[in-house]
Amino acid sequence: MDLTTKVAVVTGSGQGLGLAYAKDLVRHGAAVVINDVNQTTADAAVAEITAAGGRAVAVVAPVGSTETAQKLVAGAIEAFGRLDVMVTNAGILRDKVLWKMTDDDFDAVINVHLRGTFTCVREAVLKFREQGDGGRIICIGSPAGQRGNFGQTNYSGAKSGIVGMVRTWALELQRAGITANAVCPVAATAMTETVPFLAPYIAGMRNGEPLPDLIRREVGLGTPEDAAGIISFLASDAAAEITGQAFAVGGDRLALWSHPELTAAEYHDNGWSADDIAAQWAATFGDAVQSVGEEFPEELMAK
């Protein structure tokens, strides 16, 4: 996997998953623009990468605005002369149940995740089209956006929207040789350790204990580094024909999320009245109703 000719921007890459993505890209030869809202955090990430012989610069700015998106692309051009990969990872959480979530809680998350993805991708695509030799868009989604999650109206909505945008961009950008894909990672981070039954495993992992196979395989939970290889793969020439997909990655598991499909269909002459639906519901649609929320192995949930 040779990325020595590639230049990537990774938003929200001062630490955690974003830093793991950036370091894996660099490990395969890419140059990276590190982005964080904290100068000290960003500088430390750059120092770690450059001390190991990699190429990296920092752009400190909060993702969301067009101005920040322009700074990120300009940072890549000024430091390395081009841009090949945009990884939109930056995010925040403002978790509350619906009836307690304020406008500010909602808007803050949507601005960083959804609007920030849009503005950064738009700016990258303008540069890709100008360069004329394709490009890679890799947007970070979440299982919460695929299946929902309690207390995360804002986050789930934003992450679902990101995957929807990726599917649209895959159509719009194909003729320009630009791919667009989403990655929905699960890793031991500050967010996942708030899940009660996962917290002991994450604490043990930080104490040097290995995660059991049940967690790494069935739950698909591992380290941030476990989720980084798919980013480098999608950035590479090997993934030139892969676009419009949503990947699940974590621990020992790599998978593809299905696109929404019709699961049950019935037809009624002259359309469906409410009474027609009620009469037909159980026989035709009852067994096809979809579950919500993430599904975990029963033996974990029983603890």
Secondary structure, DSSP 4 states (H G I P E B T S, - for coil): ---TT-EEEETT-SSHHHHHHHHHHHHTT-EEEEEES-HHHHHHHHHHHHHTT-EEEEEE--TTSHHHHHHHHHHHHHHHS---EEEE-------B-GGG--HHHHHHHIIIIIIHHHHHHHHHHHHHHHHTS-EEEEEE--HHHHH--TTBHHHHHHHHHHHHHHHHHHHHHGGGTEEEEEEEE-BSSTTGGGSTTTHHHHHHHHTTPPPPHIIIIII--B-GGGGTHHHHHHHSGGGTT--S-EEEEETTEEEEEPPP--------TT---HHHHHHHIIIIIGGGPPP-S----HHHHT-
